[in-house]
Amino acid sequence: MRQVTLTSLKNELQTLADQVGEKRFVSAKALYLDKVMVTDEDGTPVAADDLEVILAPKMVEPEAEEEEKAAEEVEEEEEVAPKSIAPTFRKGLRQTAAASAPSIIRPKMWGGLKNFKDDSNGEGVKKAERFGRWLLAQTGHRKSLNWCERNGLEVKAHTEGVNSAGGFLVPDEFETELITLREEFGVFRRNARNRPMSSDTLRVPRRSTGLTASFVGEATAGTESTQTFESILLVAKKVMVLTTISNELSEDAFVNLADDVAGEIAYALAKKEDEVGFNGTGLSSEGGIEGIVTKIEAGTTAVMYHDAEVADLGSITLDNIGAMMGLLPAYADTPNAKFYMHKAVWHGGFEAALTSAGGTSAREIKDGYRGTPTLFGYPVEFTQVMRSARAADKIGALFGDLSLAASFGDRRATEVQISDSALNAFEQDELAVRGTERFDINVHDVGDSSAAGPVVGLLF
């Protein structure tokens, strides 16, 4: 069996395509690959099934010129051919021959990508391929290890001191993608004040009281006032997501595997961030995090939240919404101020209050809104971890600037590790994938009994 490199493979397949044409190229390529062994430039074998060959059609010459050339070739063949043999000419081969441009070899894929997207930093398929190869390299997959080495991907970044569980820290280029996905899925991370943590704990000073001005008489001493400060404490907690994939999938469709793993890990981590950021009750199972909804519910009515006292979502009125908005202090009415609620609360309550107000044409109702809806000029952010139905004495919607009320401490980039023995993976011929991150959330400002904070609520 003859050995050819990827570069030789491209050239020889192009020559083959030029000779046999597009219609016969598939069968000819199969015969060709059956007789050669493909290797990369370092001599590592490459499975032919993993290669997808894309050939662009050659420019078709004008029909008149083509027919003239065909006639000339027929005449030349007739001059040298024996009288007993009728020469033939297959004009179609010229028209369907492949272009002289080099072949493009891409990893095999099944369907499109959902998470890795084309952007200014590169093609989505290429990014997914690199992430997939990096994932498989962690299992000791020789082909992927060699691929990562040739393409500048570090696969031995054991995170001692930071990652106590052992594993591999996701390279920066992939962590950027995972952060983007977590911000796309996660509402709290996207809107809270993000604070990078260089150690397991971070103390951020916060002014609790300011200076006071007072009138004084002539030759009368003024009253001294002082600022007081308190600390916002962030302590990194580890959160983990586990899943399994089949070995067959990892071997046959590692690009789609990478896309799925990245999306599932990012979504699961973002969902947990939202759950504790909005609804955390301070339990150890929630990292000791007390969410903003929990804190406002424990606050003072008519100061930190408005009690709508409605029987169901459909009973919410514009007056209820306006009363909630009126509680927000002027300093918190920033360009970052938004409404936060479950999608069902928007459609079943807030949207119903708008349409019942009248003055809306059938065309406006039919067309509705595209993208992020707005209410009184403020964006409405859907978060599916908040309540989807009316519950007595429970907050169903928030309004304000979340970045002033809460801090999100980001301790460490995402870590991913693959094992063939965890979670019964060995017995089931699977691979177990573990993703972890370390973060903390501190909701430090929701007001008190006499003054509202930068986020207020609507009690149903």
C-alpha positions in Angstrom: 0.0 0.0 0.0 1.4 3.4 -1.0 1.8 6.1 1.7 0.8 9.7 0.8 0.7 12.9 2.9 -2.2 15.2 3.2 -0.5 17.6 0.8 0.0 14.8 -1.8 -3.5 13.7 -1.2 -4.9 17.1 -2.1 -2.8 17.3 -5.3 -3.6 13.7 -6.5 -7.3 14.0 -5.8 -7.4 17.2 -7.8 -5.6 15.5 -10.7 -8.0 12.6 -10.4 -11.0 15.0 -10.5 -9.6 16.7 -13.6 -9.3 13.4 -15.3 -12.6 11.7 -14.6 -15.0 14.6 -14.0 -17.5 15.3 -11.2 -19.9 12.4 -11.9 -17.3 9.7 -11.7 -15.2 11.4 -9.0 -16.9 9.7 -6.0 -16.3 6.2 -7.2 -12.8 7.0 -8.4 -11.9 8.6 -5.1 -13.1 5.5 -3.2 -10.8 3.2 -5.4 -7.9 5.6 -4.9 -8.3 5.8 -1.1 -8.5 2.0 -1.0 -4.9 1.7 -2.3 -3.2 4.4 -0.3 -2.5 5.1 3.4 -2.9 8.8 4.3 -0.6 10.4 6.9 -0.1 13.9 8.1 3.2 15.7 7.5 4.7 14.0 10.6 3.9 10.5 9.4 0.9 10.0 11.7 -1.8 7.9 10.0 -5.1 9.8 9.3 -8.4 7.9 8.9 -9.8 8.5 5.4 -13.3 8.4 6.8 -12.5 11.6 8.8 -11.8 13.6 5.7 -14.3 15.5 3.7 -13.1 16.5 0.3 -14.8 19.6 -1.3 -14.0 20.4 -5.0 -15.2 23.5 -6.8 -16.4 23.0 -10.4 -14.1 24.3 -13.1 -15.0 27.3 -15.2 -16.9 26.1 -18.2 -15.6 27.5 -21.5 -17.9 29.1 -24.0 -20.0 26.5 -25.8 -18.8 27.4 -29.3 -15.2 27.2 -28.3 -15.8 23.9 -26.6 -17.4 22.3 -29.6 -14.6 23.5 -31.8 -12.0 21.9 -29.5 -14.0 18.8 -29.4 -14.2 18.6 -33.2 -10.4 19.1 -33.4 -9.7 16.3 -31.0 -12.0 13.9 -32.9 -10.1 14.7 -36.1 -6.7 14.1 -34.5 -7.9 10.8 -33.1 -9.3 9.7 -36.5 -5.9 10.3 -38.2 -4.1 7.9 -35.9 -6.8 5.4 -35.1 -7.1 2.1 -37.0 -9.9 2.1 -39.6 -11.7 -0.8 -37.7 -11.9 1.3 -34.4 -14.5 4.1 -34.2 -13.0 6.8 -31.9 -15.2 8.3 -29.2 -15.1 11.6 -27.4 -16.8 12.4 -24.1 -17.4 16.1 -24.1 -19.0 16.0 -20.7 -15.7 15.3 -19.0 -14.5 18.8 -19.8 -17.6 20.5 -18.5 -17.6 18.7 -15.2 -13.9 18.6 -14.4 -12.9 20.1 -11.1 -11.2 23.4 -10.8 -7.4 23.7 -10.4 -8.0 25.3 -6.9 -6.6 23.1 -4.1 -9.0 20.6 -2.4 -10.4 21.7 1.0 -10.3 19.0 3.7 -12.6 19.5 6.6 -13.5 17.3 9.6 -16.7 15.3 9.2 -19.8 16.8 10.6 -23.4 15.7 11.2 -25.8 18.7 11.0 -24.9 22.3 11.9 -23.4 23.8 15.0 -25.6 25.3 17.7 -23.0 27.0 20.0 -19.7 27.7 18.2 -20.4 30.7 15.9 -18.6 32.4 13.1 -17.1 35.7 14.2 -14.1 38.0 13.8 -12.0 35.5 15.8 -12.5 32.6 13.4 -14.8 30.1 11.7 -17.2 28.3 14.0 -16.4 24.8 12.6 -12.7 25.5 13.0 -13.2 26.5 16.7 -15.3 23.5 17.4 -12.7 21.2 15.7 -10.0 22.6 17.9 -12.1 22.3 21.1 -13.0 18.7 20.1 -9.4 17.7 19.5 -8.4 19.2 22.8 -11.2 17.3 24.6 -10.1 14.0 23.1 -6.5 14.7 23.8 -7.3 14.7 27.5 -8.3 11.0 27.2 -4.9 10.1 25.7 -6.2 9.9 22.1 -3.0 9.7 20.2 -4.2 11.2 17.0 -5.7 14.2 18.9 -2.5 14.6 21.0 -0.4 14.9 17.9 -2.9 17.2 16.3 -2.9 19.5 19.3 0.9 19.5 19.4 1.1 20.5 15.7 -1.5 23.2 16.1 -0.2 24.8 19.3 -2.8 23.6 21.8 -1.5 22.9 25.3 -2.9 19.7 26.7 -0.8 19.3 29.9 -2.0 22.4 31.8 -2.6 20.7 35.1 -4.0 23.3 37.5 -2.2 22.6 40.7 -3.1 25.0 43.6 -6.2 26.3 41.8 -8.0 23.2 40.7 -7.8 20.9 43.7 -9.7 18.1 41.9 -7.1 17.7 39.2 -7.9 18.1 35.5 -7.2 20.5 32.7 -7.9 24.2 32.6 -9.7 25.2 29.4 -7.3 27.2 27.1 -8.0 30.9 26.9 -9.4 30.7 23.3 -12.1 28.2 24.4 -12.8 29.9 27.7 -13.7 33.0 25.8 -16.3 31.0 23.9 -17.6 29.4 27.1 -17.9 32.8 28.8 -19.8 34.2 25.8 -22.2 31.2 26.0 -22.6 31.6 29.8 -23.4 35.3 29.3 -25.8 34.4 26.6 -27.6 31.8 28.7 -27.1 33.5 32.1 -29.0 36.6 33.1 -27.4 37.3 36.5 -23.7 37.1 35.3 -24.5 39.4 32.4 -26.1 42.1 34.5 -24.4 42.0 37.9 -21.1 43.8 38.6 -18.4 41.4 37.6 -15.3 41.3 39.8 -12.3 39.1 38.8 -10.9 37.2 41.9 -7.2 36.7 42.0 -7.5 34.6 45.2 -10.1 32.6 46.9 -11.5 35.6 48.8 -12.0 39.2 47.7 -12.9 42.2 49.9 -14.3 45.2 48.1 -14.8 48.4 50.1 -18.3 49.9 49.9 -19.3 53.3 51.3 -22.3 52.9 53.6 -22.7 56.5 54.7 -21.5 59.8 53.2 -20.6 63.2 54.5 -23.3 65.6 55.8 -23.6 69.3 55.1 -25.1 71.6 57.8 -25.7 75.3 58.3 -23.6 77.2 60.8 -23.8 80.6 62.3 -21.2 83.3 62.4 -18.2 82.3 64.5 -19.8 78.9 65.2 -18.0 75.6 64.9 -19.3 73.2 62.3 -20.4 69.7 63.0 -17.9 67.1 61.8 -19.2 64.2 59.7 -17.3 61.2 58.5 -17.8 58.6 55.8 -18.2 55.0 56.9 -17.3 52.0 54.8 -18.1 48.3 54.9 -16.6 45.4 53.0 -18.3 43.3 50.3 -16.9 39.8 50.8 -16.7 37.3 48.0 -15.6 33.7 48.7 -15.1 31.5 45.7 -17.3 28.3 45.7 -17.0 25.4 43.2 -19.9 24.3 41.1 -19.8 21.2 38.9 -21.7 19.7 36.0 -21.3 16.0 35.0 -22.5 14.3 31.8 -21.6 11.3 29.7 -21.1 10.7 26.0 -20.6 7.5 24.0 -17.2 6.5 22.7 -18.7 6.0 19.3 -19.8 9.7 19.2 -16.4 10.9 20.3 -14.7 9.0 17.5 -17.1 9.7 14.7 -18.3 13.2 15.3 -15.9 15.0 17.5 -16.8 18.4 16.0 -20.4 18.0 17.0 -19.3 16.5 20.3 -17.3 19.7 21.1 -20.3 21.9 20.2 -22.7 19.9 22.4 -20.3 19.7 25.3 -19.5 23.4 25.3 -23.2 24.3 25.1 -24.4 21.9 27.7 -21.6 22.8 30.2 -22.1 26.6 29.7 -25.9 26.3 30.0 -25.8 24.2 33.1 -23.3 26.6 34.9 -25.2 29.7 33.8 -28.5 28.2 35.0 -27.0 27.5 38.5 -25.6 31.0 38.6 -29.1 32.4 37.9 -30.8 30.1 40.4 -28.7 31.2 43.3 -28.3 34.8 42.2 -32.0 35.4 42.1 -33.5 32.7 44.4 -30.7 31.5 46.7 -31.8 31.1 50.3 -28.3 30.9 51.9 -28.3 27.1 52.3 -25.0 25.2 52.0 -26.5 23.4 49.0 -26.7 26.8 47.3 -23.1 27.8 48.2 -24.4 29.9 51.0 -25.6 32.5 48.5 -28.7 34.5 49.3 -30.4 35.8 46.1 -31.9 39.2 45.4 -35.5 37.9 45.3 -35.1 36.3 48.7 -33.7 39.5 50.2 -36.3 41.8 48.8 -39.1 39.5 49.9 -37.8 39.8 53.5 -37.8 43.6 53.2 -40.3 46.3 53.8 -43.4 46.8 51.8 -44.0 50.2 50.1 -40.2 50.8 50.4 -38.4 47.8 48.8 -41.4 46.3 46.9 -45.0 47.1 46.0 -47.7 44.7 47.0 -50.1 44.4 44.0 -52.5 42.2 46.0 -53.8 40.5 42.9 -55.6 37.1 42.6 -53.8 36.1 39.4 -51.4 37.3 36.8 -54.2 38.7 34.6 -55.2 41.1 37.4 -51.9 43.0 37.2 -52.6 46.6 36.2 -50.5 49.4 34.8 -51.0 51.2 38.1 -49.3 48.2 39.9 -46.4 48.4 37.5 -46.1 52.2 37.9 -46.2 51.9 41.7 -43.3 49.5 41.6 -41.3 51.8 39.3 -42.0 54.8 41.5 -40.1 53.1 44.4 -36.8 53.0 42.5 -34.4 55.7 43.7 -33.2 58.3 41.1 -29.6 57.2 41.4 -30.6 53.7 40.2 -32.5 54.9 37.2 -29.5 54.4 35.0 -29.1 53.1 31.4 -28.7 49.6 32.9 -32.1 49.6 34.6 -34.3 46.7 33.4 -37.3 44.6 34.3 -36.6 41.0 35.3 -39.3 38.3 35.2 -40.3 34.9 33.9 -41.5 34.9 30.3 -44.9 33.6 31.5 -45.3 36.5 33.9 -44.6 38.9 31.0 -47.2 37.4 28.6 -49.8 36.5 31.3 -49.6 39.7 33.3 -47.6 42.7 32.0 -48.4 42.2 28.3 -52.0 41.6 29.2 -52.1 44.9 31.1 -50.7 46.7 28.1 -53.2 45.3 25.5 -56.2 45.8 27.8 -55.3 49.5 28.0 -56.7 50.0 24.5 -55.5 52.2 21.7 -53.7 49.3 20.1 -54.4 48.4 16.5 -54.8 44.8 15.3 -51.7 45.3 13.1 -49.6 46.3 16.2 -50.9 43.3 18.1 -50.2 40.9 15.2 -46.7 42.2 14.6 -45.9 42.4 18.3 -42.2 43.0 19.1 -39.0 41.5 17.9 -36.0 40.7 20.0 -36.0 42.1 23.6 -39.3 43.6 24.6 -39.4 47.0 26.3 -41.9 48.5 28.8 -42.0 52.3 29.3 -38.7 52.5 27.5 -36.9 50.0 29.7 -35.7 46.5 28.5 -37.5 43.4 29.7 -35.0 40.6 30.6 -36.5 37.1 30.8 -35.1 34.8 33.4 -36.7 31.4 33.6 -35.6 30.8 37.2 -38.0 33.4 38.6 -41.6 32.4 39.4 -43.8 31.6 36.4 -47.1 31.9 38.2 -48.7 34.0 41.0 -47.8 32.9 44.5 -49.1 34.6 47.6 -46.6 37.2 49.1 -43.9 36.3 46.6 -41.9 38.6 44.3 -42.8 38.0 40.7 -40.9 40.8 39.0 -37.9 43.0 39.6 -37.0 46.5 38.3 -33.7 48.4 38.6 -30.0 48.3 38.0 -28.6 44.9 39.1 -25.0 46.0 38.7 -25.5 48.4 41.7 -27.2 45.7 43.8 -25.0 42.7 43.4 -21.4 41.7 42.7 -20.4 38.5 40.8 -17.0 37.2 41.8 -15.3 35.1 39.0 -12.4 33.1 40.6 -11.3 30.7 37.9 -11.9 29.8 34.3 -13.8 26.7 33.4 -12.1 23.4 33.9 -13.0 20.3 31.9 -11.9 16.8 32.5 -12.8 13.5 30.7 -12.7 10.1 32.3 -13.5 6.6 30.9 -14.1 5.1 34.4 -16.3 7.6 36.4 -20.1 7.3 36.6 -19.9 3.6 35.3 -18.5 4.9 32.1 -16.1 2.0 31.7 -18.9 -0.6 31.9 -21.1 1.3 29.4 -18.3 2.2 27.0 -18.8 5.9 27.6 -16.8 8.9 28.5 -17.7 11.0 31.5 -17.2 14.8 31.1 -16.9 17.0 34.1 -17.0 20.8 34.0 -16.3 23.1 37.0 -16.0 26.8 37.7 -15.5 28.8 40.9 -17.5 31.9 41.7 -19.5 33.8 44.3 -22.4 36.2 44.3 -23.0 38.8 47.0 -26.3 40.8 46.9 -25.1 43.7 49.0 -27.6 46.5 48.4 -31.4 46.0 48.4 -32.2 48.9 50.7 -33.6 48.9 54.2 -36.8 49.7 56.1 -36.5 53.4 55.2 -34.9 53.5 51.8 -35.2 51.4 48.7 -32.2 49.9 47.0 -31.1 50.0 43.3 -33.6 47.1 42.6 -37.2 47.0 43.7 -39.9 44.3 43.4 -43.5 43.6 42.6 -45.2 41.3 45.1 -48.2 39.3 43.7 
